[in-house]
Amino acid sequence: MTTTPGPIIGLIFLFDAMLIIAVAILVLRKDPRNLLNQVVAVAMVAFGSYMLFCGLVYTLPITPLTYPLLFNIFRDVAVSGAITASILGALSGIILLKGEHYIARIRIVIPFIALEIIALVLTIPNEYVGYNVATDTIGFTGTIWAGIGLFLIPVSMMVLATFCYLQTLRGIDRSHKKYRKAIALPIALILVTFGIAYYTIIALMGFPSPTLSILGQVFYIAASAFFFYAFR
């Protein structure tokens, strides 16, 4: 038995997961020893894991084996990946703006580690996979605490990352090719932020239609394209 939003949106999630992880490999191969590239690549893999495990929840059929135990494990891994990706995204922006030596300070890194722990503690116990028999709909249900951990904190981190990336543009000549690559990064981050907000809203609405679910992937696929352009 399959459910809405169904295997189509699940397969799109899986496709985008593979796309984001492929871009992460390209970023790392460009300069494996560069700290910024390492952080960005790991952030992309973490976000790819969010896509991957969400995709599995939507794609796999509901059976006594998959629901609720296995699906909730997948969800825990997925939300952990999303939160980790947002924290690393913010750190990548700080690295780009301030440099590697700045981020090496313990007093700079500890608040981000604390934020990730807080987000995970708020989210994992307070959000779970739910199945509505009447509407044959599978979705993610959570309390206000999960909303803070999975939406408010990650979006705040993405806003910080976007601000840092935009600040770096001030020192680049707009006519230079490097400027076009640099501006692709904040655009990608903005698209990811929109995607997070979009899926949070339609999840709260109970995924009113498969079409709306599929449209949300436009943000993530477009973000992957901008990331690829920036680091190719």
N, C-alpha and C positions, 0 to 999 in steps of 0.2 A: 504494500500500500504506500503510495506517495502522497504528499500534501502540498498545498500551496504555501508559499510562492512557488514551490515545486522544483523539480530537477533542472529546469532550464536556467533559472537564476543560480542554482547551485553550480552548474557547469560553467557559467560565466564567472562566478567567484573563483572556481578552480583555475580557469584560464588566466584570470587576472593575477592570481597567486603565482602562477608559473612565469608570467610576464614580469612581475615585480622582482622575483628572485633572479631571473635572467639579467635584469638591469643591475641588480646588486652585484652579480658576478662581474659584469662589465666595469662597474665602478671600482671594484677591488683590483681587477686585473690592470687597470690603468696605472695604478701606483700602489702596490700592496703595503708598502711601508709608510705611506702617508696616513697620519692619524685621522684626518677629516674623512678620507676615503673609507677607512676602516669603520668609523662610527656610522657613516651614511649607509654603507653596505649592510652592517648588522641591523640597522634600523629598518632597512627595506626587507631583509629576511624576516625580521620580527613581524612586520606588517603583512608580509606574504603568508606567514603562518596564521595570522588572523583570517585572511581570505581563504586559505586552504581548509581550515577546520570549520569555518562557517559554511563553506561550500559542501563539505562532507555531511554536515547536519541537514542541509537542504536536499542533497542528492540521494543519500542512503534511505532505504525504506524503513518505516517504523516497524520494529519487531521487538519481542521481549528482550533481545540482546542489545539493540541499539538505544531503545528508549525505556526509561529515562537515563540510566547509568552512563552508557557510552556517550550519548549526545551531550550530557552535562560535563563530562570530562573534556570532550572536544570544545565545548563552550569556555571552560576554564582556561584551556590552552590558548584559545582564540583571543579572549579578552586580555590575557597576560601579554600576548604578542602585541596587541594594539596599544596597550599602556606603555610597554617597553619602547615601542617604536616612537611614540610621542615624546618620551623623555629623551631618547637618543637624538631625535630631531631637534629638540631645543638645544642640547649640548653641541650638536654639529653647527648650529647657528652661532653659538658663542665661540666655538673654535675658529670659525671663519672670521668673525668680527674681532676677537681679542687675541687669538693665537693659541698654540698648543701649551705654552708655558703657563698661560693664565688659567686654563682649565685643569692644569695639574695640581692646583692648590686644593687641599682637602676641604677648606671652608667653602669653596665654590661647588664642589661635587656633592658634598653631603646633603644639602637641601634637596637636590634632585633625587638622590637615593631615597631620602625620607618621603618625598612626594610619591615615588613609585610604590613604596611599601604601603602608604596610606591608601592610594588608589586601589591596589590589589585587595587590601583588607576590606575596603568599602564595597568592592564589586563582587568578588568571588562568592562570599556567603549570601549575597543579597540579590543575585540574578541567576536565573535558571531557564532551561528550555521547557516551554510549555506546549501542550497539544490541545487544541479545541476540537472536540469530536463533532460538534454541531456544524462547524464551518470547515472541517477538515483542514485546519490551518496550524502550522507549526511556527513558533516564534519565540522570542526571548522576553521574558517577563522579569521585572526587577522593581525594587523599592527606590525611593528618592536617594538613598545612600549609594545605590549602584549607579544612579544617574550622575551623582557627583564624581564617583570614581572612574566611570567609563566615558563620561561626556565632558563634564566641566573641567576636570584636571587635564585630560588630553587636549581638549580644544585650547585651553590656556597655554599649554606647551607649544602647540602649533602656531598660536599667535605670536609667542615669544620668538620662535624660530623664524617665522616670516619677517618679523621686525628686524632681527639681526641680519638676515639675508638682504633685506632692502637697504639697510644701512651701509652694507659693503658696496652697494652700487654707486654711492656718492663719489667714490674715488676712481671710478672707471669712465673713460671717455665713451660717450654714447655712440660714437661712430665706429668704435672698435668692435671686432667680432666677439671679443671676450665679454662685452656688455650684453650681447644677445644671449650668450650662454648663461651668464650670471643671472639675468632677469628670469630665465626659465625656472630657476630653483624656487623663488618665492611664489611664482605662479603655480607650480606643482604642489607646494605646501598649502596654498589657498584652496586648490581643488580637492586635496585630501580632507581639509577641514570641512568644506562644503559637503563632501561625501559622508563624513562622520555625522554631521548635523542632519543630513537628509535621511540616512538610515535610522537614526535615533527617532526622528519624527514618525516615519512610516511604521517603525516597530511599535511605537506607542499607539498607532492607529490600527494595529493588528494586521499589517500588510494588506491593505484594502484590495489590491489587485496585483497579479504577476507583472503587468506592464509597468506599474510604478516601481516595482522592485528592480526590474531590468534597467529602467532609465537611470537609476541611481549609480549603476556601474559606469556610466559615461564619465562621471567625475574621476573615478579611480583609473580608468583606462587612459583618460586624457592626462592625468597626473603622471602615470608611468611613461607616456610619450615625452612629456616635458623633462622628466628625470633623465630619460635616455638621451635626449638632445643635449642636456647640460653636461653630461659626463662622457659622451661618446668621443 
